[in-house]
Amino acid sequence: MAGRLVRDFPLFPLGIVALPNEYVPLHIFEPRYRTMIAECLEQESEFGIVWQGEDGTKTVGCACVVTEVLERLDDGRMNIVTRGTRPFRLLETHDDLPYPAGTVEFLDDQDEDPDLDAAASARAAYAALVEQATDQRLEPEELQSMDAYAMAATVDFGLDAKQGLLDLRSENARLRLVLRLFRAATKRLDFIERAQARARSNGKVRFG
């Protein structure tokens, strides 16, 4: 669903996908992006990350804010940490600013009744994945407060999967998608752990 339009919204085309709630470290070195980030810092404003892949730039991206400047180098380069805030659709690009920009439409989710079963299943699968990968057990209150974006933002999925989440305008649909992704990641972890155990035992990994 459509939200408000913003013209001259700063854009950062990259080979990554950012999600709302995700923390993304960036190294800023090109002069045009140094100018862009300096303006965002001064105005405490957002900029947009859009995935620039082999087949071109995606039209749905994620707005971000700078949460921390880790380092300012003498030559003007910066190491920063950003956080994704909200999805947008890129309607057109402009070239009248010192950096890439465009007209964007911030996107709202469709109205729907929450799918409580999908939410419970996704959170349970996420908790199991986190515990298996890190030995950390999430508190129920922390888990209950997390939506699909918040959970997915902490897992290293492939770019296509992350873009698929960003494209969806339904939280219920996102929960169902992350459930499949979490279960697939858990299976991969299971396989890796079994393979490592076999490698330790006899130096070989046997398939089948």
N, C-alpha and C positions, 0 to 999 in steps of 0.2 A: 504493500500500500504506500501511497505517496505522502511525503511530508513537505516541508517548506523547501523552496529553491534558494540557493546561494550562488551568486556569480563571483567570479575571480577567487574561487576557493583554491588555495595552494595544493599542488599535486606532486607526489613523489613516486613515479613509476619505478618499481623494483622487481627483482626476481623472487619475491616472497609474497605471502598472503598474511595479513594481520587480521586478528579477530577482536571484537569488543572484549575488554578485560585482559587482553594479552599484553605482556610487557615485551617490547621489541628493542634491543640495542642497535644503534646505528652509528656508523662512522661517516661524518659529513665532511667531504673534501672538495667537491666541485664548487666553484664560486657562486653559481646560481642557487645552489641548495644551502650554502652558507648564508646567503642573503635571505632566503626563505625562512630558515630556522631562526635567524636573528630576529626577523619580524614577528614570528610566532612567539618567541620568548618575550619580546617587548610588549606585545599586545595580549599575551596569555591566551592565544587563539589556537585553533586546530589546523592541521593539514591532513591531506588524504594519502594513504598508501594504496596503490592499485598494482595488481600483479601484471607485470609485463613479461609474457611468455613467448614461446616461439611462434605462436599463432596470433600475436598482437597483444594489445592491452585490454584487460577485462573491463567491463563497464560498471561492475559492482565492486566497490572498494570499502575501506574502513577508515574513518576519521581517527586521528591520533592526537594526543597532547604530549608535550615534553614534560616528563616527570623529574628528570635529573640531568644536569650537565656534569658528566664524569670528569671531563678533561677538555681544556682549551689549549691548543697548541699555538706556538709562536707564529706559525704561518697561516693561522685562521681556521685550521681544521678543528673539528670538535668530535668528541665521543659522547653520545647522549643515550638516555633511556627514554623510550616513549611508551605510552599505554593506549591501546585501542579503545575507542569510545562508542561509535555508532556507525552503522552501515549507510552507504550512500550509492546512488546511481549517477554515473558520469554521463551527462547529456551532450556536452560539447566541450572542446578544448579551446583555449585562448592563447595567443602569443604576444599579448600587449603588455605583459609584466616581465620583470627580469628573471622570472622562474616559471616553470610550467604551472598552468592554472586552468580552471574550467568552471562551467556551470554544473552544479551538482544538485541532486534532489535527495534529501535525507529520507530514509525509508522507515516506515512503521510496520509493525506486524499486523496481520489480519486479526479481526475479532474472532475469538473461539473460546470454547470452554476448555479449561486445562485437562489434559489427559493424565490423571493422577497415576495410573498404572505405568504409563510410559516414563513418567518422571521418577517413580520409585525404582523401576528396572534399570534406568540409565544411571541413577545415583549408586545403586548397588554394584553395578558392573564397574563404575568408575572407582568406587572404594576398593573393590577387589584388585583392580589393576594397580592402583597406587600402593596398596599394601604389598603386592607381589614385587613391584619394581623398586620400592624404597624401604620396605619394612615399616612404613608409617601407617598408623591406623587413624583415619579421620574421625573427628568428633561428630556425633549425629547432628548437632546444631550447625556446625560448619557445612556439613554436607547438604543439609536441608536448604540452606540459603543460596546454593549454587544452581544457576541455570545452565543450559546447554553450552552457551558461550564460555561461561566461567570454567566449566570442567574441561572443555576442549582446549582452552587457552594454555593449559598446563601439560598437554600431551603433544608429542612431536609427530603429527600426522603428515601425510603427503600433501602437496599443494592442491591437488585436485579435490581431495576430501575437504580441505579447509575452505576452498572456494565454494564448494557445494554447500557447506554450512552457511557461508556468508550470503549466498544467493537465496536461501529459503526465507520466506516471510511468515513462517509458522513456527512457534516455539515447540508445539507438539511434534512437528515433522523433524525439527532439529534434534529433539530428544530421541526420536526413533533412529535417526542417523547416527548420533554419537553412541547409542547403545550397540549398534552393529560394529562401529569402529572400536569401541572399548573391548568388545568380545574378541574381535580379530586380533587386537594388540595383545590381549592376554594369551591367546593361542600361540602367537609368535614368541612370546616370552617363555611359555611352556616348552616350545620346541628348542629354543636356544639353551634353556637350562638343561634339558635332556641331552642335547648335543654336547654341551660342555662337560656334563657328568661322564658321558661315554668317552670323550676325548681324554679326560683325566684318567680314566680307568685303563684304556688300552691304546691310547694314541691315535685312534681312528674314530671317525664318525660314520656310523652305518645307517643307511636310509632303508626303511621298510622292514 
